[in-house]
Amino acid sequence: MSTIESASADLLAITTGEPAGFGSDISIQALVSETVRARLRVAGRRCAVLGDAALFGERARAVGLADAWRRTLEEGAALVEPFALRAPCKPGQLDPANAAYVLELLDAALAGCANGRYTAMVNAPLKKSTIATLLLDFSGHTEYLAEKTGAKQVVMMLAGPIQGGRMLRVALATTHLPLNQVSAAITREGLLATLRVVDTDLRRRFGIAKPAIIVTGLNPHAGEEKAVIEPAIAAARIDARGPYPADTLFQPRHLDGADCVLAMYHDQGLAPLKYATFGQGVNVTLGLPIVRTSVDYGTALDLAATGRADAGSMVQAISVALEMCGAGT
């Protein structure tokens, strides 16, 4: 799949992820909330929730939202697109038999984005180790979607609201790598491609006319970056600045005026972001031919069907997807 046309549908697809986790719970909690319902009304959109309808009914009852869920479906803010579990599901208990079910949801959402049924996809968390029982090299949503869409370069960006109501966006030059492999993975060509993807999608997906990107160094105090990072910034010919020391960069006075931070590796960028936004963060994949967002945490098996889950990240993931769809039209 190399080219995906812009979708004209009014539906956002929500894949509910690992059934033993709390993906179904937070999807239901978000969709019955007045925050999401109001944003859907303003945007003229609805959500298609992909997964097992009986499981959704069970989880809605478990979290005390059975009546609210029924009303949401009856009023049309959401609809269920049913897919059957491969095996019975108990909250908190993983079953590899359902790995095919989780992939089926993801593939169906992607196909719907490709054929115009869906205008975006929003992903609840899945369990990588379970999917790896089917796909040995599976490393996550980002890489899977990149391969399936034929995207040449994708970038993981997380975003969340910080003090003052503005969004902190942090993109990553490398993602799920052991720390001892990061330095070798950062090349001038790779950074240049990443900077251009970030700049392009801030314009295309977020409607930012002239994005300002600030770039971290790799080493302490950003003192040894002349061979790779500085040349990549110069070659990008966009508003990218740096490299700056990562230990002092994440302060309001440095972030003012910046639309995104590009960090060199996972924990360098995401530790400060999650400290500032945890429970409200959103994972966005840049560089795809579709709009894709997800929550910024894992499956939380211990919270499934308890009613204690915080759906804030799912609320934000739906809201950011709506924003991106609006900017891209």
Residue, then its C-alpha position, 0 to 999 in steps of 0.5 A: m500500500s503506497t498511496i492512500e487518498s484523503a478520506s472524506a468520511d465522517l468516521l474516526a476508527i477506534t481500535t480497542g487493542e488488547p482485550a484483556g487490558f483496559g482499551s475497551d474501558i477507556s474507549i467507552q469512558a471517552l466516548v460517553s464523556e461530554t468533552v468528546r461528544a461536544r468535540l465530535r458535534v462541532a467537528g461533524r464526526r462520529c467514532a466507529v469502535l472496532g471490537d467485540a460488541a459483547l465485550f464492550g457491553e460487559r466492560a460498560r457494565a463493569v465500569g458503571l456506564a451501561d446506560a451511558w454507553r447505550r445512549t451514546l450508541e442510540e444517539g449515533a455519536a459512536l457505532v460498533e463495528p463488530f469483530a469476534l474475539r478468538a477466545p473468551c477474555k478475562p480481564g487482566q489475563l492475556d491469551p495469545a489466541n486473541a493476538a489475531y483479533v487485535l491485528e484484525l482490528l488494526d488491519a480493518a482500521l487501516a483498510g478503512c482509512a485507505n478506502g475512505r471509510y475512516t478519516a483517521m484511526v485512534n489506537a488503544p494499547l496492545k500488548k507487543s509480546t502477545i502480538a509477537t506470538l504471531l509476528l516475531d518481529f512486531s515492535g509496535h503500532t508505529e513500525y507496523l503501520a509504516e510497513k503496511t502503508g509503505a511510508k518511507q520515513v515515520v516519526m514518533m511524536l508525543a504531545g500533551p497539554i502543559q501549564g497555560g493550556r498550550m501543547l508540548r510536542v516531542a518528536l524522537a530521532t530514535t525510538h525503541l532502541p537500547l541506549n548503547q545503540v543510540s549513538a550509531a543510529i543517529t546519522r546526518e541523513g536520518l536526522l535530516a529526514t526526520l526534521r523534514v517529516v516533522d516540519t511537513d506534518l506540523r504544517r500539513r496535519f496541525g496547520i502551523a504555517k511556520p513551525a519552529i523546532i528545537v533540537t536536543g544534543l545527544n551528549p551532556h551539555a550538547g558539546e560534541e555535536k558538530a559532526v552530525i546534528e549541526p550539519a543536519i539542522a543546517a541542511a534542513r533549511i527550516d526553522a530548526r534550532g540547536p542542538y541544546p542541552a537536554d537537561t535544561l531545554f524543557q523549561p517554559r522559557h526555552l519552550d516558548g515559541a517552539d512548536c516541537v522538540l526533537a529529542m535524540y532518544h526515547d527517555q531523553g524526550l519522553a521522561p520530561l514530557k510524561y512528567a508534565t502531561f501523564g494521563q493526558g499525553v497522545n502518541v502521534t505518528l508523523g510521516l504516514p499517509i493517514v492520520r493516526t493517534s494513540v494513548d501514551y501508555g500501556t495495556a494496564l491489565d490490572l485496571a481492566a474492568t475495575g472502573r479506576a482507569d483514567a481515560g484522559s489520554m484517550v480523550q486527548a487522542i480523539s481530540v488531537a485526531l479531530e484537530m489533525c483531520g480539520a487541519g488536513t482538509 
